[in-house]
Amino acid sequence: MGLQGKAVSITNAVTLGNNSPTTALYSLPTLNVSAGGSVSLTGVQCVNFQTGAIAVVLQKASLVSSATYLFVNTSNRGVVALSLDNGGTIGGLAVYSLVPGQATAFTFDGTNLAQNPQFS
C-alpha cells in the first residue's frame, strides 16, 4: 500500500469503519465476481465476491509477485472456495474457504498466496 509513492503501514489499528480492510474495496481496482469459474486478476487489487457457494480458480499468470490482493465475500449465501490454477496454496491451503462477510488479504510470492497479517 502506498500514498503518493511513499510506503504506508498500519500498526495497532482497530478494525472499525475507515480502518477496515474493506476500505480498499472500490478505492483500488476492484473486480466484482458473481459466478464461479476461472478468474483473472490482471489489473485488479480487490475482489468482491457478490455470490457465495461458488468455487473460483485464480489464474496464477494474472498475479504479480509481491503484490497484495484483498478478497471480500459480501454475499450472505455461502462460502467462496478459492484455489490457484498452478496447484499453489492460499493461506497454506489447497482450497481456501472465504466465509460470508469475511475480508482478508494475501500476498503473492510467485507460487502461493500467503495471508497478509496486516490486513487479515
C-alpha positions as CSV (number, residue, x, y, z in Angstrom):
1,M,0.0,0.0,0.0
2,G,1.3,3.5,-0.8
3,L,0.4,7.1,-0.7
4,Q,2.0,9.4,-3.3
5,G,4.7,6.9,-3.9
6,K,5.6,6.5,-0.2
7,A,5.1,3.4,1.9
8,V,2.2,3.4,4.4
9,S,1.7,0.9,7.2
10,I,-1.0,0.4,9.7
11,T,0.1,-0.6,13.2
12,N,-2.0,-1.5,16.2
13,A,-5.1,-0.3,14.4
14,V,-8.6,-1.4,15.4
15,T,-10.7,-2.7,12.5
16,L,-13.6,-0.3,12.6
17,G,-15.1,1.8,9.8
18,N,-12.4,3.5,7.8
19,N,-9.6,1.4,9.4
20,S,-11.2,-1.8,8.0
21,P,-9.5,-3.8,5.2
22,T,-12.7,-3.2,3.2
23,T,-11.8,0.5,2.9
24,A,-9.7,-0.6,-0.2
25,L,-12.8,-2.0,-1.8
26,Y,-13.6,0.3,-4.7
27,S,-10.8,2.7,-3.7
28,L,-8.4,0.3,-5.6
29,P,-9.1,-1.5,-8.8
30,T,-11.9,-3.9,-7.9
31,L,-13.4,-6.9,-9.7
32,N,-16.9,-8.0,-8.8
33,V,-17.4,-11.7,-9.1
34,S,-20.9,-13.2,-9.2
35,A,-20.3,-16.6,-10.6
36,G,-17.8,-19.4,-10.1
37,G,-15.1,-20.4,-12.6
38,S,-11.6,-19.2,-13.7
39,V,-10.8,-15.6,-12.7
40,S,-8.0,-13.4,-14.0
41,L,-6.8,-10.7,-11.6
42,T,-4.9,-8.7,-14.2
43,G,-5.0,-5.1,-13.2
44,V,-7.0,-5.9,-10.1
45,Q,-6.1,-5.5,-6.4
46,C,-9.5,-6.2,-4.7
47,V,-12.0,-8.9,-5.4
48,N,-15.6,-8.6,-4.2
49,F,-17.4,-11.9,-4.3
50,Q,-21.1,-11.0,-4.6
51,T,-22.4,-14.6,-4.7
52,G,-21.4,-17.3,-2.2
53,A,-21.5,-21.1,-2.6
54,I,-19.2,-20.9,-5.6
55,A,-15.7,-22.3,-6.5
56,V,-13.3,-19.8,-8.0
57,V,-9.9,-20.8,-9.6
58,L,-7.5,-17.8,-9.7
59,Q,-5.2,-17.7,-12.7
60,K,-1.6,-17.6,-11.5
61,A,-0.4,-15.9,-14.7
62,S,-2.5,-12.9,-13.8
63,L,-0.9,-12.4,-10.3
64,V,2.1,-10.2,-9.7
65,S,4.9,-11.3,-7.3
66,S,4.9,-9.4,-4.0
67,A,1.5,-7.8,-4.8
68,T,-1.2,-7.9,-2.1
69,Y,-4.7,-8.8,-3.0
70,L,-7.9,-8.2,-0.9
71,F,-10.7,-10.7,-1.1
72,V,-14.1,-9.9,0.3
73,N,-17.2,-12.1,0.4
74,T,-20.1,-9.6,0.6
75,S,-22.6,-12.4,-0.1
76,N,-24.7,-13.9,2.7
77,R,-25.3,-17.0,0.6
78,G,-22.3,-19.2,1.4
79,V,-18.6,-19.9,1.3
80,V,-16.4,-19.0,-1.7
81,A,-13.9,-21.8,-2.3
82,L,-10.7,-20.3,-3.7
83,S,-7.9,-22.2,-5.3
84,L,-4.9,-21.4,-7.7
85,D,-4.7,-23.0,-11.2
86,N,-1.0,-23.8,-10.6
87,G,-1.6,-26.1,-7.6
88,G,-0.2,-23.5,-5.2
89,T,-1.8,-22.7,-1.8
90,I,-3.9,-19.9,-0.5
91,G,-3.3,-19.2,3.2
92,G,-1.5,-22.6,3.3
93,L,-4.5,-24.5,2.0
94,A,-5.1,-26.1,-1.4
95,V,-8.7,-24.7,-1.2
96,Y,-9.3,-21.6,1.0
97,S,-12.8,-21.0,2.3
98,L,-13.8,-17.4,2.3
99,V,-16.9,-17.2,4.5
100,P,-19.7,-14.6,4.2
101,G,-18.8,-11.2,5.5
102,Q,-15.1,-12.1,5.6
103,A,-12.4,-9.7,4.2
104,T,-8.8,-10.9,4.0
105,A,-5.6,-10.1,2.2
106,F,-3.0,-12.3,0.6
107,T,0.4,-11.5,-0.8
108,F,1.6,-13.5,-3.9
109,D,5.1,-15.0,-3.6
110,G,5.3,-16.2,-7.2
111,T,3.7,-19.6,-6.4
112,N,1.4,-19.2,-3.4
113,L,-0.9,-16.6,-1.8
114,A,0.2,-16.1,1.8
115,Q,-2.1,-14.5,4.3
116,N,-1.1,-10.9,5.0
117,P,-1.5,-10.4,8.7
118,Q,-1.6,-6.6,8.3
119,F,-5.0,-6.8,6.7
120,S,-6.4,-10.1,7.8
